[in-house]
Amino acid sequence: MRVVVTQAGTVHTADYPDPELLPGHILVQTRCSAISPGTEMTAQRRKPEHPVVLGYSAMGVVQEVGEGVRHIQKGQRVACYGGPYVRHAETLLVPKHLAVPLEDHVDSGEAAFVGLGAIAIHALRQAGLQFGETVVVVGLGIVGQLVCQIANAASYRVIGFDLIESRCAKWESSGSAKACRSLQEVEAAVREATHNAGADAVIVCAGSKERGLIDSGLDWLRDRGSLVVVGDLKLEFDRERMFRKEAKLLISRAGGPGRYDRSYEKDGVDYPIGFVRWTEGRNMQEYVRLLSEGRLHVGSLITGRYPLHRIAEAYEQYAHCPQETLGLLVDYS
C-alpha cells in the first residue's frame, strides 16, 4: 500500500506492507484523510534523514473487524484519529477506541477532520468554560476555526483573532461571529463583551516563536481566568501579569485523555466514565455528533482536495499560500 512520508524536506508516497488484522482492531480502507498543517508542516521543515510517516486523521470503510470489537461492523463508514495507527495511507489498522461509526448522511470529507475536531473539543474542555462565558480564540487556522464553531455551538461568547484577513472573514461569515485583526481590536471587543471584566479564557491556536502572545492573552483575561495553549508556542511570559491575575496557564494535549497511552489506544483498556468523563474516543464521538446534528459546518473550511499521487502539491499549498488555505483533504478514490 502507499503511505505519505516526509524525508529530507520533501513529501512523497512510499510502499509499505499491508497491515494484518489484530484483536481489538479494525482494518479500514481509507476514503480521505485530513492534513494537519501545524504538526505535519513542522515535521517537513525538520528535514528528517529517514522517512517519517505523516497524518493522523481520516475516514474510510471497515474491511475487517477484529475480536473484541463490538461497536463497529464490517462495511460501516468510520472516522479515525491518532498516529501512528491513523495516517495518510491506503489501508489503516485502527484500535477500537480510535474509530467512530458514521451515520449515512454525515459527509465523508467533514468526518475526516475528526482528529482536529477532537483537539478543538479538548482545548475547550481544558478552558473549563461554563454557559454564557467569553472565550478569545487566537489563530483562525483550521483548528482555531473548529474551536470557534464548537464554542459557538455551546453558546459561549466567542471572539476570534488573526492577522490574516481571509481567515477573519471566514469566521465572520458564520453569522453573528466577531473577528479581530489587531491586538487593539481584541482588547476593545473583550471590554464590550464582558463589561470590562475580562475574558474567562483565551485559547491560543497560533504557532509562534516570538514572545508576546501569552502576555497579550493575560491582559485580556479576567481575574483567575485560564489561558490554554494549543499551538506550537514559545512559552515565555511576564510573571507579573500572571501573578496579578492569578491566571491558569494550561497545555492542551491533543484529543484528550488516552492520547499517547498505549494501554488505552493499542490495548483497548478504557478509562471508567465516572473517573474520566471525556476521553480521546468520547471527544471524537462528540465531534461526529455535532456533524450529524448540523451544528458544525466544516465543509466551508475545506479549501482543497488532492489525489494521493499529487500529495506534494498539498504541502506546497500550505507552504506558499497560507492566506488561501485552511483545510486540505487527501482523496484515495
N, C-alpha and C positions, 0 to 999 in steps of 0.2 A: 504494500500500500504506500501511497505518497503522504509524506509528512512535511510540514513547513518548518524550516530551520533557519537560523542566522549563523553566519560564520565569516570572520574577517570583514565585518561591516556590510556584508551582502545578505539578502534574503532569497531563498530558493526552496524548491522541494527536493526531498531525498527519499530513497526507497528504504522502508523499514519492514520487518516481518509483520504479518498479520497477527493480532493478539488472539490468544486462546481463552475460552470461557473459564472462569473460576467461580467457586461457590460464593454467593453473596454479591455477585457482579452481573452486569448485563453487557451484551455486545450490541453496539449501536452503529448503524450505517449513517454517517453524517450527511445531513442535507445542507446546513450552513453553519458557519461559526463567526463569532464577532471578534473583531480586533480590539484589544485594549491598548490604546495609544501610549499611555504613561508607562506601563510595565514593559510592553514589547519594544517600543522605540528606545527605551533605556537599555534593554538587552542588546539591541542592534548597535547602539553607539559605543558599547563597551568593546566591540570587535573581538569576540572570543576566538581563540585559535581553533578550538574544536566545535563541532556543530552543537547549537543549543536549540532545543525544540521550543516553538512559540505557541501561544494560545492557551486559554483556559475556560472559554465559554462557548457553548454550541447547542445545537438541537439536531435530532435525527430520528430514525425509525429503529425500533428494537428488533434485532435479528434473532437473538437467543437470550434466554433468561436462566441464570444460574440457580442452584439450590439455595433455598432460604430467602429468595426474593418473592414477596407476595403482593406488593402494591403495584407492580408493573407486569404487563402481559406482552407476549410476542406480538409484533405488528403495531404496537402503540407508538405514537409520536411522544418524544420526551425532550425536556430541556435539561442540559447537563452543565455542571460547573466544577472546576477545581483541578489544576495541574498537580502532578504530571499525568493524571488519568484522562483529563479532558484537554484537548489540544487541537491545533489545526491539522487534522488528519482524516483520511477517508473512512477509517473504522476506529471506534473507541471502545475500550474496556473500562466500564464505569462502575464503581462501587454503588451499592443500593441507596445510600444516603445522599448521593450526589446527582440523582436523577429524579425529575418530577414529571408525571404524566401531563399531557396537554389535552384540553378539550378541542373538538374538531374545529371550532370557529376561531381559535387563537392563531394569529399569524405566525408562521414559522420564523420569519426574519426578526420579528419583535421578541419571540421566545429565545432566540439565540443570544440575546443580551442578558440572560438570566444571571450570569456571574456578576456583571456590572450592576444589575439591579439589586442583588443581594448585598453587594458592597455599599451601595447607596442606603439601603434599608438599615444595615448595621451601623453606619455612621450616624443616622438619625436616632437610633436606639442609644448609642453612646452619649448623645447630647442630653438624653433624659427629659425631653420636652413633654409638656402637657398641653391639653386642648387650649387654644387661644394664644399661645405664646409666640414669640417672634424669633425667627432664625435668619441670620445673614449667611448666604452661600457664596463663598469666594472662589471664582473659577467656574465658568459655564461651558466647559467641555462636556463630553458625553456623560461622565459620572456626575458632574455638577448639575447638568440638566435633569438627570434622573432624580437626584436629591431634591431639586426644586419641585418637580412634578409630584413626587411621593409626599413631600411635606405639605404641598397644597392639597393633596387628596386627604391628608389627615387634619385639615383645617388649621394648620399653623399659619401665621403671617410670615410671608417669605419675601426677602429682599435679596436679589441676585446681583453679583458684581463681577464684571470682566472688562478688560481693556479692549477686547475685540468687538467691534460694533455688531457684526453679524450674529455673534453668539447672544448678545444682549437682545437684539431684535427677535431672535428665535424664542427666547424665554418670554418676551413681552407678547408675542403672537398667541400665546395660550389664553389670553383674555385679560383678567384683572391683575396680571403679574406686574411686578415692579423690578426694573433692571437699572443698575447704576453703572456709569462709565468712568467714575473717578472716586477717589477716597472722600472728597468733599461731598459728593452726591450721596454716598453711603451714610456719612455722618448725619446729613440733613434728613434722609429717609428714616434712619433709626430714631432720631428725635421726634419726628412726626408720628411714626407708628406706635411709639412706646410712651408718648407724653414725657419725653426727656428721661425716662427711667433707664434706658439702655436695652439692648437685645438680650434675650435669655440665652442664646447660643450663637456661636459663629462656627461654621463648618468650612474648613479650608480644603478645597479640592484641587487647587492650583499647585503646580510644581515650580519651585524657585530656589535658587542657591543664594539669593540675596536676602539679607536681613531686612525686616520691616513689616512683613505681612502679619506676623504674630503680634507685634506691637500695635499695629492698627486694629487688629481684631480685639485686643484687650481694651483699647479705647472705646470700642463700640459696645462692649458688654455692660450689662447691669452688674450691681454688686453680687458676688458669688455666682456669676454666670459661668458657662462652660465653653471652652474653645476646643474643637475636635479637629485633629489633623488627619486628612485622608491622603493628600498628595505627597509627593517627594519634596519635602520642605526642609530648609535649614532651620534646625531647632535652636535658635538663639533669640532671646527676648530681653526686655528691660525688666529686671526683677522688681523695681519699684512699682511699675504698672501692675504686675501680677499680685504683689503684696497688697497694694491699695484696694484692689477689687476682691482679694482672696479668691481669685478665679481658679477654675479647674482646667488644667491642660491635659487633654486625653488623646491617645492614639487609637485610631480605628483600624483594627487588623482584619483586613479582607472581609469575607462574608459573614463572620460571626463565630461563636464558639463551636469548636470542632475542626476549624481550618488548621491544617498542618498537624493535627493529632492523628497518628497512624491508627490508633485503636478505634477512633470514630470513623475515619474516612475509609481506610482499607479493610479493617476487620469488621466494620459494621456494628460496633457497640455504641448504641445511642445513649445520650445523656437523659436521665429522668426528667420529664417535663416539669415536675414540681420543684426541681432544683435549677434547671436551665431552661427557661421558657422558650427562648428564641435561639435555636442552634443555626448553624450554616444551612442545613437542609430545610428547616422550617422558614427561614428567611427566603429561600428560593421559592417555597410554596406560596409565600405571600406575594412575591413579585408576580408569579403566574396568576394568582387570584386577581390581582389588580388589573392585569392584562385582560383576563377573562371577563371581568365586570366593566371593562371600558373606562376605567379610572386613570389609566396611563395611555399616552399617545406617543409611542416610541417610533412609529413609522415616520413621523415628521423629522426625527433626528437621524435617520439613515440617509446619508448623503452619497453613498456609492456601494456598488456590488461588483465583486471581481471574481471571475472563474479561477480555479486553483492554478491553472497554468500561467496566469498573469499576476500572481501574488506579489511579485516585486513591485508592480505598479501601485498597489495599495499603500505600501510603506513609503514610496516616493511621494504619494499624495499627501500623507501626513507630514512628511519632512518639508515639502516645498509649498504646500498650500493650506496651512493650518487655519487661515481665516475662513476657508470654504469647506472645511472638513469637520464633521462631528463623528457620526457612527459609520463604520465601514464593515461590510459583510463579505465573507469568503463563500462562494457558491460552488457546491460539489456536484451539481446536476449535469 
